[in-house]
Structures are given as structure tokens and as C-alpha cells.
Amino acid sequence: MSEEDENQQFDRGSVLSIFGSDRMEDFMALGFALILALYVYVSN
């Protein structure tokens, strides 16, 4: 592994996540955003 490759890697902080994978976290965030948008749409 060269120095250039090491500099491009970074820690995303996934250790602090309650989800096992980033994909599951993304889908949960998308679902929450859709529910919130639907609530705002219906309440007005």
C-alpha cells in the first residue's frame, strides 16, 4: 500500500452507528425523511 492510498482512506465513524451497515442507515434516514415530508404535506 502506497502513501497515496493511505492518505485517501478515512474513518467514517461507523463504530458509533447503531446500524450494522451504512446501507441500512441510509435507508432508515430515507424512510424517516419520507415520513416527515408526508406529515408536513398532510398537516398543511
Stockholm file with secondary structure:
# STOCKHOLM 1.0

chainA/1-44         MSEEDENQQFDRGSVLSIFGSDRMEDFMALGFALILALYVYVSN
#=GR chainA/1-44 SS CCHHHHHHCCCCCGGGCSSSSHHHHHHHHHHHHHHHHHHHHHHC
#=GC SS_cons        CCHHHHHHCCCCCGGGCSSSSHHHHHHHHHHHHHHHHHHHHHHC
//
